[in-house]
Amino acid sequence: MKLSIVTTLYCSAPYMEEFHRRASAAARQLVGEDYEIVMVNDGSPDNALDIAIALTKSDPHMVVVDLSRNFGHHKAIMAGISQASGENIFVIDVDLEEEPELLHEFWHTMESQGVDLVYGVQKSRKGGWFERWSGDLFYRMFNVLSSITIPRNTIIAKLMTRRFAEALLEHRERTIFLGGLIALTGFSQASLVCVKKSKPTTTYTFRHKLAQCIDSITSFSAKPLYFFFWFGGATMIISFFALTFLMARRILMGTTVEGWTSLFVITCLFFGLTMMALGTIGIYLSKIFEEVKVRPYVVIRQILRYPSCDGKS
């Protein structure tokens, strides 16, 4: 099979039929009938699974991967890639923020540049000022703290070769940040500037974004731990010299320093920093705890395909 189109479903019912129609048309223009569309149901609370099952009954190119519950966007994408059988795999969101017709531009870029991965980059980041500012801050922080560098303002849409997909699936960690894993996988890569549309509502809340930011940085960098180590060492040295100065002043001049309010504030400040440092260590320990259990990062309940002539799916 020449092409697999992989997408995930979560509150996606309003977009699925149009996505299926447009993605199918785009695939046929490139590879004829030699393609499949893999939809991964990530525990969608609406009737997205029912729509996907109905599509499999009428379209031999449809494959539905039904997860046992909601595991998260990036994990669902990895599950879809693992079930795709195409020589090239096109990953894209189903919500039509990224147009399925972009497949043609990704395909042309891959053929002309001879790369293993083409990833989409937003021409200008969508959303309000806070979304744009926080997104830019995340990429800056990640690239400063991590040992790898990821391109800024990337989108989910990407086209990869079979060998790149197989190498990507070799990563076995439970906490998955797709952008970091793609950069870590290597191979030859190229970017494609795209326009991403905005939806009036989104299920990707600020809480989810903050959790993703923390997971991403702590999964690819140990620098926060080093920061608190060096900060603690510098604080200890400064405190030693300050204590020496105060003791010398008390012995030689017989005076003490007033200002218990400032002392109280400083004590509270360093107590907060200590708790933050312990929390950072706790995050890393929790990741070790998750990894050593070697649990699967997704559980597939069923895989549905177009019914065969003997009535089996």
Long-range contacts (C-beta under 8 A, 24 or more apart in sequence): 1-34, 1-35, 1-36, 1-85, 1-86, 1-87, 2-30, 2-31, 2-34, 2-35, 2-86, 2-87, 2-88, 3-27, 3-30, 3-31, 3-34, 3-35, 3-36, 3-86, 3-87, 3-88, 3-89, 3-90, 4-35, 4-36, 4-37, 4-38, 4-84, 4-85, 4-86, 4-88, 4-89, 4-90, 5-35, 5-36, 5-37, 5-38, 5-89, 5-90, 5-92, 5-100, 5-103, 6-38, 6-40, 6-77, 6-80, 6-81, 6-84, 6-89, 6-90, 6-91, 6-92, 7-37, 7-38, 7-39, 7-40, 7-80, 7-91, 7-92, 7-93, 7-94, 8-39, 8-40, 8-41, 8-42, 8-73, 8-76, 8-77, 8-80, 8-93, 8-94, 9-39, 9-40, 9-41, 9-42, 9-44, 9-48, 9-49, 9-52, 9-94, 10-42, 10-43, 10-44, 10-48, 10-70, 10-73, 10-76, 10-203, 11-44, 11-45, 11-46, 11-48, 11-203, 12-44, 12-46, 12-48, 12-94, 12-95, 13-44, 13-46, 13-47, 13-48, 13-51, 15-94, 15-95, 15-96, 16-48, 16-51, 16-52, 16-55, 16-94, 17-51, 17-55, 18-96, 19-94, 19-95, 19-96, 19-100, 20-55, 20-59, 20-62, 22-96, 22-99, 22-100, 22-101, 23-92, 23-100, 23-103, 24-59, 24-61, 26-100, 26-101, 26-103, 26-104, 27-61, 27-103, 29-104, 30-103, 30-104, 30-107, 33-61, 35-61, 35-86, 36-61, 36-62, 36-63, 36-84, 36-85, 36-86, 37-61, 37-62, 37-63, 38-63, 38-64, 38-65, 38-80, 38-83, 38-84, 39-63, 39-64, 39-65, 39-80, 39-94, 40-64, 40-65, 40-67, 40-76, 40-77, 40-79, 40-80, 40-83, 41-65, 41-66, 41-67, 42-67, 42-70, 42-71, 42-72, 42-73, 42-75, 42-76, 43-67, 43-68, 43-69, 43-70, 43-71, 44-70, 52-304, 53-304, 56-304, 56-305, 56-306, 56-307, 56-313, 57-306, 57-307, 59-306, 60-306, 61-306, 62-305, 62-306, 63-303, 63-304, 63-305, 64-303, 64-304, 64-305, 65-300, 65-303, 66-300, 66-301, 66-302, 66-303, 66-304, 67-298, 67-299, 67-300, 67-301, 68-299, 68-300, 68-301, 69-299, 71-297, 71-298, 71-299, 72-176, 73-204, 74-176, 74-177, 74-178, 75-176, 75-297, 75-298, 76-298, 77-156, 77-178, 78-168, 78-169, 78-176, 78-178, 78-297, 78-298, 79-298, 79-300, 81-165, 81-168, 81-169, 82-169, 83-303, 84-165, 86-162, 87-161, 87-162, 88-159, 88-160, 88-161, 88-162, 89-159, 89-160, 89-161, 89-162, 89-165, 90-157, 90-158, 90-159, 91-156, 91-157, 91-158, 91-159, 91-160, 92-156, 92-157, 93-156, 93-157, 95-199, 96-197, 97-126, 97-196, 97-197, 97-198, 97-199, 98-155, 98-156, 98-157, 98-194, 98-196, 98-197, 99-197, 102-157, 102-192, 102-194, 103-159, 105-192, 105-194, 106-157, 106-158, 106-159, 106-192, 107-159, 109-159, 109-190, 109-192, 110-159, 110-161, 110-190, 113-188, 113-190, 114-188, 115-187, 115-188, 115-189, 115-190, 116-160, 116-161, 116-163, 116-164, 116-187, 116-188, 116-189, 117-158, 117-159, 117-160, 117-161, 117-164, 117-182, 117-187, 117-188, 117-189, 117-190, 118-158, 118-159, 118-160, 118-189, 118-190, 118-191, 118-192, 119-151, 119-154, 119-155, 119-157, 119-158, 119-182, 119-189, 119-190, 119-191, 119-192, 120-154, 120-155, 120-156, 120-157, 120-158, 120-191, 120-192, 120-193, 120-194, 120-196, 121-151, 121-152, 121-153, 121-154, 121-155, 121-191, 121-192, 121-193, 121-194, 122-153, 122-154, 122-155, 122-193, 122-194, 122-195, 122-196, 123-193, 123-194, 123-195, 125-153, 126-196, 126-197, 126-198, 127-198, 134-209, 138-209, 138-213, 138-216, 141-213, 141-217, 142-180, 142-216, 142-217, 142-220, 142-221, 145-217, 145-221, 145-223, 145-224, 146-180, 146-217, 146-220, 146-221, 146-223, 147-220, 147-221, 148-180, 148-183, 148-184, 148-220, 149-183, 150-179, 150-180, 150-182, 150-183, 151-191, 154-179, 155-194, 155-196, 157-194, 158-182, 163-187, 173-219, 173-291, 173-297, 174-290, 174-291, 174-295, 174-297, 175-215, 175-219, 175-287, 175-290, 176-297, 177-212, 177-215, 177-216, 177-219, 177-220, 179-216, 180-216, 180-219, 180-220, 184-220, 214-283, 218-280, 218-283, 218-284, 218-287, 219-287, 222-284, 224-280, 225-280, 225-281, 225-284, 228-273, 228-276, 228-277, 228-280, 228-281, 231-273, 231-277, 232-277, 235-270
